[in-house]
Amino acid sequence: MAFDGLVMSAVKHELEDKIAGGRIEKVYQPLAKEVVLVIHNEKTKYRLLLSADARDARIHLTNSARQNPMIPPPFCMVMRKHLEGGRITGLEQTGLERVLKFRIESVNEIGILSEKQLICEIMGKHSNIILADPDSDTILDGINRFSYATSRHREVLPGRRYVPPPESGKLNPLAVTEEEFRSYMWRPDKDVPLEHLLLESFEGLSPQTCSEIIFRAGFHAGITNQSAGELELTILWRVFREVMDSVLSGDFRPTLCYKGVVPTNFSAFEITRLSGSRCSKGSMSQVLDEFFSLREKQEQLKRSASVLMKVVRNEIKKCRKKIGIHKKTLEQAKDVLTYKIYGELVTANIFQIPKGAESCELVNYYDPEGRTVVVPLDPQLSPAENAQAYFKKYGKGRKSISSAEIHLTAAQEELSYLESVSTSIEQAESIENLAEIGAELIKEGYIKPPSERTKKPGKQKEIPRPELFAAEPELGFEIIAGRNNRQNDYLTMKVARPGDLWLHAKDIPGAHVVIRNPEGREVPDVVLQRAARIAAFYSGARESSKVPVDYTLRKHVRKPRGAKPGMVLYDNQQTVFVKPYNPDKD
């Protein structure tokens, strides 16, 4: 993935068609390094996004809504002053440089028509958005200001002369001749892959584009200049020229490729070397908007999941510590019955034990062989008081055991619940799903609820329903899966009917899965297998090759009073072993 010179050229070509001649109505700065221009042209409004973010620098039209700050940043105010009401008269890109300049005519504060230049430099961590006055060649402002203390090449400060980014020293691929191309590809002093020579010789080409050119030429990825002869260079030049001619003619084929649901690559041209991947096509702006919107959602998902996971892992750690303490208490109290025996033996022999004795050897009538036992005594106490002391220790120890057993069971149930929440967070595929999990953790007391001041006004969103997966529709069955504990409860206790089939990975945190069976028919094995594989996939054993999945009728599933969300008991189950299956692949 790279916003290279070819992508910039495709964006320029699209913008010339859609916004050239348009009027800038509004300027917003939703993020520190991001500007959005609202442009009206031929009865259509466009939103042009310019980003100088070090990681996501780009420029394209967007349909994504953005929340703007209540108080506009200073750079936004400067942009509004000079650009709002202005008309875009032209766009300029030199060669395949990743610099796009907008010429904008507007009326200044004294009513005179003047021209401003908006310069968008897409250069990784050196990216910038600069507003300049071309008449005086001075900078009005830059979204990334810096002085010579930061850069030896130039300053970007109001009032300073605008100096373009340093030249790369590479050739313009749009104007190169075949002779120049061959001379740069044939280096007798080097033996390096041809795609590396393409990258270091021509401006505006990304590693991805160079790899694509090599692939289209029919060469393997590692072919070097020393192993390439005249024929190979002729073929490479032809493919290279075809790509550059397409740029010159504006014949772009913007493409977005995915791995699953995650976008992985975008290009101004079809990526033939990834022909096996799922790809979509559209305008260059549509491709870029989709790529960065989806990636932003994925990153937001990761951030939100990380926050929730930190809470859950901390609670799991506490839970395991409590379990350890209760187990230790039970271990220490295992001799509590001995105190009762000592008390009863002392009571039975009370008149035979001299006062002030430190111990006594008594026949243990609880021992089948009738062996004696030495009972320690407190010489400060009478035999009767020693017996009562042992009975008191026994009573205290018995209460301790009872309490520890109760708390141990509760802690183990809580751990099971928290592990199920952890699995739900790991497998969450939407912000809405994580929001449900967050609400669940608030309700269960693991997260402090937001104060009334920080709560967002408006109607609370309805809880998303469990996911429905069609299961052999011609057989008339539906498979429904919960994606978190709240959905699991809703599915099992509200949606499912007594005759429906209920499934869950055996002894593993995971989703409740239900096969709807309103007519009470026998569930075909193909449906049962598919539902079981879905239950295995949405469980903590997703990566296993074979997972045990229990299934039983819904009427055999019950929720104990006071149980945590998603926690149920069931019986009359049978078990199948299946390979996890991702239903999203359908």
N, C-alpha and C positions, 0 to 999 in steps of 0.2 A: 504494500500500500504506500503510495507516495503522490503528493500533489506536485507533479513535475510540470515542465514547460508545455508538454502536450495537453495536459489537463487545463492549464491556464489558457492555452490557445482555444480549447473547446469552450471554456467559460466565456472568453472574450467574444467568440463567434456567436454564442447564444445571447449574450447581453446586447451586442450590437443589433440583433434582430428584435429584442424585446423592450429594452429600456432606452436605447439611443434616441434622443429627442424628448425623452420624458422629463417631467418636472419633479423635483424632490419636495415632497410635502412635509415629511417629518424625519427627524434624526433621533435615534435612541441609542443608549449605551447600556444594555442589560448586564454585561459583565465587564470586568476591568480591562480586558483585552479584546472586546467584541463590540462592534457597531452595527446597527441595522438602519438602513435607509428605506423609507417608504416612498416609492416612486409611482407617479401616475402617468400612464402613457396610453393613448388611444383607448380610453374608456376602461382600462384595466389597471388595477393596482398591483404592484410588485413589492416584495420585501427583499432587499439585497443585504445579505449578511457578509461582513468583512471581519475576519478574525486574525489577530496577531499573536494568538496563544502559541507558546513555544512548541507544544505537542500537536495542536489541532489547527494550525494556521491554514486559512482557506478563504475563498470568496465564491459565493454562489447565491442564487435566488433560493428562498426558503419559504416553506409553508408552516414551519414549526413556530408555535406561539412561545414568546419569551416574556418573563416578568421583568419589568423595568423598575429601577430604584425610584423612591419618592423624590429624592434630590438628585438631579443629573450631575455626573462628574464634570469637572472643569473642561476636559477635552470635548465632551458632548456639547457643552455650552458654546465653545468656540465653533464647532461644526455647525450648530444650529444658526449661529450668527451669520456665518458666511455661505452656507449651502441651502438652507430652507428657502424654497421659492425659486431656486436656481434650476436651470435646464441643462441636461447632459448633452453636450454637443459632439462628443467623440470619445473613443477609447483607443489606447495605444499600448502595444506590446512589441518590444524590440526583439526580433528573432524568436527564440524560445526561452527568453529570460522569464523568471517567475516574478516579474514586476508588471503590474497593470496600472496604467495612468488614466484617470477620468478627467476630461476637460469639462468644466462646468461654468456656464455663464449665469451671473446673478447681478442684481442691483445692489450697490453698496450703500453705506449709511447716508451718503450725500446724494443718492439718487442716480449715480452714474453706473452704466453697465460695465461690469468688469469680469475678468475670467479668473477662476481658481482652478487649482489642480489637486485632485485627490489621488494619492499614490499608495497603492497596496503592494507591499513587498512580502512575498511568501518565501521565507528563507529560514525555516526551522526556528531555533532559539533567537535568531537575529531578525525575525519578522517584525514588520512595523506598518502602521497606517499613518501617513503623513499628509497634512494639509499645507499646500504651498501657494505662493503668489508667483505665477510664471513671469509676470512683468518685471518684478524686482528680483526674481529667482531666490526668494527668501522663504523660510519656513514660518508658517503661522502657528502650528503646533504639531506634536506627534504623540501618538498614544503611548509610545515607549520613548521617553526622553533620556538622552545620555550625552555626556561631554567627552572631551579628549582623554579624560581620566579613565574612561571605560573603553573607548575605541580610538586607536591611533589614526584611523582612516578618516573619520568624520564626526561631527557633532549633530545631534538632532535636538535642537532647542529653538524656541520662538525667536525670530529675528536673525538667526544664522542662515548662511547661504545653503541651499539644498545641494547636497553632493550625493550622487547615486551610490548604491552599494559597490564595493570593489569588484572589478571585472574578474571573471573566472579564468580568463586566458584560454578558454576553449573556443572551438569553431562553432559558427552558426550552422546547424545541420540543415536549415532550409536553403542555404545558399552555397553549400559545399559542392565542389565539382568532383567527378569520378576520380580524377588524378589526385586531388587532395585527399579524398577518402582512402584511396589505396596506399598513399604514402603514410597515412596515420595508422592504417591497419597493419602495414608491413613494417615491422621494426626489427631489423637484423640484430639489434643489440638487446632485444627482449624476447622472452618466450613466455607469454602470459595468455590467459583465456581471451578470446575475441570480445566477449561481452564486457570484460574489464577495460579493454582498449576503447570500446564504444563509449563507456561511461566517462573515462578520463579525457576523451578527445572532443566530445560534443556537448554543448551547453543544453540544459533543459531535459536531459534524459535521466530517468531514474533507473536503478538496478532492475526493476520489474520490466520496464520498457526494453532495456537491452537484452534481457533474457527472452522476451517475447520475439524480438527480431531474430535472435539466434535460432529459436525454435521454428519460426516461420521459414527460415532458410533451410530447415531440415537437418541442422547440425546437432550433435549432442552437446550438452551444457558445458563440458570442459574443454571444447576444442580450442587450441591455441593458435596464435598467428604463425608459429613455425611449422605447425602441422597442416596449415591451410595453404593450398596452392592457388594458381591463377583462377581455376574453375570455381573454387570455394569463394574467393574474393569477388568474382563476377556475380555469383548468386547472392552473396551478402549485400553487395551494392544495389542489386535490383530490388531486393526486399526493403532495404533501407530507404531507397528512393521512393518506393511505393508508399511507405508510411509517411514520408515527408510531403509527397504530392497530395496525399489525403489531407494533411494539415493545411497546406496552401489552398486547397479547394474547399475546405470546410466540411469534408466528408468524414465526419466523426461517427463512431459507434459506441457511445458511452455504455459501460458495462459494470455491473456490481456482482461480485461472487460471494457465496456464503459457505460456511461450514456449519451444517445444521441450521439454526436460526440466527447464527452470529455472522455478520458481514466480515469478510476477511480481506478483500481486494476490490479496488475500483480502478478504472482505466478509461482513457478517452477512446480506446479502441477495444474490439473484442479480444478477450484473453484466450487465445486458442490453446495455449499450453495447459490451461485449466478446464479443458472442454468437459471433463468428467464431473466438475463441480456444478452445483446449482447456481445459475446466474440469471440476472434480470437486466433488462435494458430500458432506457429512457433518455431524457435529456441529461446533459452533464450536471445541471443543477439538481435534477431529481435524484440522480445517482449519488451525488455528494450529500444531499440533504438526508437521504435514506441512510447512507453509511454512518454519518456522524450522529444522526438522531438515534439510531439503533445502538450505536456504540455508547452514546451518552446514557441511554437507558440501562445498558448492561453494566456500566460503571456505577450508575446510581444504585442499581440492584446490588452490586457487590458492596458498596459503601453501607447501604442500609442493612444488608445481611451481616456485615462485619460488626455493626453496632449491636444488633440483636444477639449474634453468636457470642460476643464478648460477655453479655449479661448471662446467657445460658451456661456458658462454660464455667463462669465464676460460680453460678449456683450449683452446677454439677460437682465442682471441686468441694464446695461446702457440704453437699449431700454425702459425698464419699467420705469426707472427714467425720461426719456424724455417724455414718454406718460403722466406721472403724471404732469410734468411741463406744457405741452400743455393743458391738461385738466384744470389745475388751471388757466392758462391764459384765457381760454374760460369762466370759471366760473366768473373770475374777470371782464371780458369785457361784461358780459351779460347785464349790464345797459347802454351800449354805446348808445342805441336808446334814452335814457332819455336826453343825451346831445343834440341830434338833436332837440328834442321837446322843451327843454329849449331855445335853440338858436332861434327857429322859434317863440316861444311865446314872447321872449324879442324883436325880430324884429317887430312883429306885434303890440307891445305896446310901441314902442321905445320912443314916445313923452309923454307917461304917466308916465314914470319912471324917478324920479328925479336923477340928477347926484350925486354920492357919496353915494347912497343907498346901504345897505348891503344885502338887499333882497327885493323881491316884490311879492305880492300875485296876481296871474293872473288867469283868466278863462282858463282852459285847454280845448280847443275846440276839442282835440283828445279824450277826455273822453265822452263816450256816454251820461252820465248824466250831463255833463257840470259843473263838480265840479272845484273848484279853486285849484291851486297848488302854493306852496311857492318856488320861484326860488332864490337860493343863488347868490349873486353878489359880485364882487370885487369892493369895494368903490373907489379904485385908478383908476378904468377904467370907461369910459363912457358907457352908455347903449349899444351903437353900438359895442364898443370894447368887452363888456361882451358877446354879441351875437356871435361875431367872435371867441372869446375864446372857447365858447361851440361848435361851428361848427368845430373848429380845433381839440378839444378833440374827437368829433364824428369821424372825418376823421382818426385820429390816431388810435382810438379804432377799427374802421372798418378794417383798414389795419392789426391791431394786430390779430383780429378774423380770417381774411382771411389767414394770415400767419400761425396762430396756427392750423387752420383746415387742411391746406396743410401738415404741419409738423406732425400733429397727425396721419393723414392717412398714411403718409410715415412710421412713426414709428410703427404703427400697422401692416403694411405690412411687415416691416423688422422683427418684432417680430414673425409673422407667419412663415416667412422664416427660422429664427434662430431655432424656435421650430421644424421645419421639419428636419433641419440639426441635431439637438440634437437627434431626433428619429432615424435618419439614423446611427448616431454614436453608440447609444445604441444597435442597432440591427445588426451592422456590424459583419460579420463572417469571414473576411479575411483581411490581411494586405493590399492587393491590393485595397479592397473596401475603407479602411481608407485612403489610399494614394490618391484615387480619391477625397474623401471629403476634405483632406488637400489641394489638388491642387485647389479645388473649393473655399476654404476659402482664399487662397492666391490671386486668381483671383479677388475675391470680396473685397479684401483689408483688411480682418480681421487678416491675418497673414502676416508678413513681408516676402517677397520672399528671398530665399537664395542668397547670394552673388555669383558672378561668380567664386570666388575661391573655395567655398564650394560645388558648383554644381558638381555632379558626371558626368564624361564624358560618351559619348555614346548616342545612339539613345533613344529618349524618348519612354517609353512603351506605347503601344496602350491602349486606355481606354477599360477596360473589358466591354463586352456587357451585357445588362440586362439578368436576368435569364429566361430560358425557362422551362416551366413545361408542360409536356404532359397532355392533358385534354381529356380523353376518346378518344384515338387515332382512334378507329373504327368510331367515329363520324366525324373525319376530322377537329378538331379544336385544336388550340394551345393557351396556356395562357403564356404571357410574363410579367414579373414584374421587375420594376426598383428597385435598392437597395439603391440609393442615388439620389440627385437632378440632377446631371449630367446625370446619366442613365435615370432618369425620362424624362428629356428634350429630350434626344436622342430617347427614345422609343416613346414618344408622338408626337414629331415634325418631326422625320425622318423615323421611322420604321412603325408606324401605318398608315393605309389608311383610307379615309373618312368613309368607310362602316364598319370598325372594331368597336367593342364595347369597350368603355373606362370606367374604374372603379376607384373609389377612396373613402376611408373612409370619411363620411360626416362630414365636419367641424373639421377634426382631421388630424394632420400631418401624412403623410404616403406615401406609394409607389403608383406610377401610374401603373395600371394593364391593359393589353390589351388582348382581345380575338380576335385573327386573324380570319377574315371571308372574304377571298378573293372572294368567290362565292356569297356573299350577302345573304346567307340563314338565316332562323330564328334560333337563338341560342337556343339550348335545355336548359331547366331549370336546368338539372344536370350540364351542363357546366357553366352556369351563376352562380349557387350557389357555385360551386367550386372556380371560379375566385373571387367571392365576399368574400369568406372565406379567400382566400389568401391575398386579399387586406386588410381585417380586421387584419390578423396576422401580416402583415408588416406595421402596423400603431401604433400610440401611444396608441391605445386601445387594444393592444394584450392580456392583462390580463382580459379583460371584458368578460362576458358570452354572451352578445349580442351587436353587433356593427352595426350601420346604414351605409350602403355602397351605394353611388350614382353610377348610370351607365347611360351612354348616348353614342350616336354615336360619333366617333372621330371628325366628321365634325362640331360638336357643341362645340368643345374645342378650345380655342384660347389663345395665349400668348400675353399679352399686351406689347407694346414697352417699353423697359427698365426694364421689370420685372426681379426679381431675378431668379436664376436657380430653376426649378421645380415649379415655380408659374404660374398658369394658371387660366382662367375663363371658365366656361361652363354653358350651359343651356339645356332645354328640357330633364332634367334628371328625372329618377325614382329612388326610394330608396327601398332597401331590408334590412332586419335585419337578421344577420347571426352570428354564433359562429365562432371565429377565428380558423384557421386550419393551422397547420404547414406542408407544402408540403414536407419537408425533411423526414417525417415519411414514405413516400411512398417507 
